[in-house]
């Protein structure tokens, strides 16, 4: 295994994770959840911008991704973080259970759909190998 092979593997794994987290993000956005942050990669922040109250950032270590919903984690006393009313309907745990279940489900569902698309694309690019049976 070469260094290039390892790097390509890490980038493919990162792409899968970004797609997975995008599933959570887009479903949460569609169902009216408040989203605090969407991060690509892990570690210290390299670039950050805010749009419509959501922080988007790209981090230094090229693996992983994450989406943080408002109210998903409790902020401890003395910690910085957005303060919300406990009964805010946009908070993760204040949304109906079926909506939370859809948000949680959408990440793995996107992985499944992505895998099917990858298989279809690969089979269309390479074709099927038909075994040649010789005489015995």
KAJOCOR-V562121 format. One record per backbone hydrogen bond with DSSP energy under -1.0 kcal/mol. CO is the residue of the C=O (numbers start at 1). NH is the residue of the N-H. E is the energy in kcal/mol with one decimal. If there is no record, write none. Layout:
CO NH E
CO NH E
This chain:
2 6 -2.0
3 7 -2.5
4 8 -2.6
5 9 -2.2
6 10 -2.3
7 11 -2.4
8 12 -2.5
9 13 -2.4
10 14 -2.4
11 15 -2.3
12 16 -2.2
13 17 -2.1
14 18 -2.6
15 19 -2.4
16 20 -2.3
17 21 -2.6
18 22 -2.2
19 23 -1.7
20 24 -1.4
21 25 -2.6
22 26 -3.0
23 27 -1.9
24 28 -2.6
25 29 -2.6
26 30 -2.3
27 31 -1.9
28 33 -2.7
29 32 -1.1
34 70 -2.7
36 55 -2.6
37 68 -3.0
38 57 -2.0
39 66 -2.3
40 59 -2.7
42 61 -2.9
44 60 -2.0
47 58 -2.3
49 56 -3.3
51 54 -1.6
54 51 -2.4
55 38 -2.7
56 49 -2.5
57 40 -2.5
58 46 -2.8
58 47 -1.8
61 42 -2.2
61 63 -3.0
64 41 -2.3
66 39 -3.2
68 36 -2.7
68 37 -1.5
69 72 -1.7
70 92 -3.1
76 79 -2.0
85 88 -1.8
88 91 -1.4
90 34 -2.5
91 94 -1.2
92 95 -1.2
96 100 -2.1
97 101 -2.7
98 102 -1.8
99 103 -2.1
100 104 -2.5
101 105 -2.6
102 106 -2.0
105 109 -2.0
106 110 -2.3
107 111 -1.7
108 112 -2.3
109 113 -2.6
110 114 -2.7
111 115 -2.3
112 116 -2.2
113 117 -2.5
114 118 -2.5
115 119 -2.4
116 120 -2.6
117 121 -2.7
118 122 -2.7
119 123 -2.7
120 124 -2.1
121 125 -2.1
122 126 -2.6
123 127 -2.2
